[in-house]
Amino acid sequence: MVIYNNMVHRISIVNNDHINLYKKGNQYFGKSSILVGISPGNGYFSEKNMISILSGLCKLSPFVYILVPGEIHIHNFLGIGYTADMARKKAKKDTNQTNNRLARVVDIMQSELCISNFKIIDWSSEIEVNTRYQNNLCLILKEYDNNKEFQLSVNVMTYRYLTSRAKCRTINKLNVSEGVLYYLKELALFSAFINIFGEKVIIAYYRVWGDALVYIDKLFPGFYSYCSMIQYEVCDM
């Protein structure tokens, strides 16, 4: 339970058995480090919610890695039909706003809540340059081109996501082939956890991830042994 500015917030872990990764996550929660993603431009990650999510996970887990995947956010805007220049500008604006919000939350966590068992991960310097990540991304992109079932699974999920983002926007047309790159790059990150973090990590997110993860387990034997997931929710009390 997190108390801040006379408001009480509670983060709880959803009892989710969607796939085996969630069963493992619930089993190891509190014992393993956590990676929590904060999506740029996503209204769910308000400053209020960030405080509850990050401080709650830090208090319940030995260590928390925090990631704002701003560098790949451009694929979301390219996917809903913006030009490269406009997509770059919009992605940068969203990412800067999210990072500024995160900086304020981190200051509160450190100075007022005395929480320090976390680290902010930089996509450019810690993920994108990682050789294992780069190699795995190449394999995933090749699998996406050659495995029609995998391709369909990723395309359907991406199309639904882009359609929801495109509402109330003036765009020409959706570009699913560009939009899928956001998801495929996230999958490459998940597949390279051991090499990047040097330990098993639980992925924490407030929504259920897609079924495409089963294809990653087939592509990288042992994936399920070092990766697991949890779904959380923030509740006001």
Order of alpha helices (4+ residues) and beta strands (2+ residues): beta-beta-alpha-beta-alpha-beta-alpha-alpha-beta-alpha-alpha-alpha-alpha-beta-alpha-alpha-beta
